[in-house]
Amino acid sequence: MSPRAVARLWIMQRVSAAYLAIAVIVHLITIIYAIRGGLTSAEILGRTQGSLSWLMFYTSFVLAVAMHLPIGLRTIVSEHLGWRGPSLDVAMLFCAAAVLGLGAHGVMGVYL
C-alpha cells in the first residue's frame, strides 16, 4: 500500500474516531436520561420510531463505525498476524459491509 493510501486511512481513522467520541457521548447521555426518567425500552422505541432526526443520527453512527472498525482491525491484523496485501483489503471490505448491513438493520428497527 502506498504511503499516500496509508495516510488517507490514518486520517479517516482519526476523523471517524472524533465523530464516534461525540456520538457515543450523545448516545450514552440519551440512554441515561431516558432510564432515569423511568422509560421502558418499549417507550423509548415509541419515541424514536418515525423520527427522522434519530434515523439520521444512528445512520451516521453506523457509517462512522463501518469506516473506523475495518481500518483499525486491518492495522491490528497486519501487525499481529502479518497478513498483508490485497486479500486483507478485501477481507476488511467484507467486514465494513457486514457492519453496514447489521447496523442498518438495527437502525431500521429503531426507526420503523
N, C-alpha and C positions, 0 to 999 in steps of 0.2 A: 504494500500500500504506500502511496506516495506521501511525502511529508505534508503536502497541502491537504490531502484527504484526512490524514491523521489530525491535523489542526482543525479542520472542519468538524470532525467528530468530537474533538475536545470542546470546541465552542458550543456545539449542540448539547453536549452533556451538561455543561455549566448553565446554559440558558434554561434547559428543562429542569435542572435542579433548583434554580432560583424560583421558577414558576411553581414547582411542586412544593417548595417550602411554604409559599404563601397559600396555595390551595389546601394543603394539609392543615394548616392553622385554621383557615376558614371552615373546613370540614369538621375539625375537632370542636371548635367553638360552637358550631351549629348543633352538633350532637350533644354536647354538654348542656347547652341552653335548652334543648328540647327535652332531654331526660330530666333535668332539674325542674322543668315546668310540668313534669308528670305525664308527658305524652307517651303513648304506646307506639310501637312500631307501625301499627295499622293507622294511627292518627298522623304519624309523620308521613307515611306514604300518601295518605289522603291529602296532605298539604302540598306534597311535591308533584303528585300526578297532574299532568297537564300544564305544569309550569315551564314556560319557555326559558326562563332565567336559570332554573335548576338544570334543565336539559343542556343548555349551553355551558354551564359551569362544569358539570360532570363529564360532558363530552370533551371539553378542553383538558380536564384532569386525565381522562383516559388517553388522549392523544399525547400528552406530556409523558405519561408512564410508558406508552408504547415507543416513544423516542428514547427515553432515559434508560430503561431497563436493558434493551439489547446492546446498547453501546457499552454500558458498564459490564454486562455479562461477557461481552466479546473480549474486553480487556482482561477480565479475570481468567477466562478460559485460555486465552492466549498465553498469559503469564504463567499459569499454574499447570496447564496440560500441554503446552507447546503446540496447540492446534492453531495453525495459521493458514492464510490463503483464501481463495475463493469459496471453498466449501464452508469455512467458518462464516463468511459473509452471508452465504445462502441460509445457513442454519439460523443466523441472527435475524434474517428477514422473516423466516418462518416464526421465530419467537415473537417478533413485532406483530406479525399477522395474528398470531394466537392471542396476544394481549389485546389487540384491537377488537377481535371478534368477541372474546369473552367480556371485555369492558363494555362494548356496545350492547351486548345482551343485558348486562347489569343496568346500564343507563336506561335502556328502553323499559326495563322492569320498573324502574323508579318513575319514569315519565308516563308510561301508558296505564 
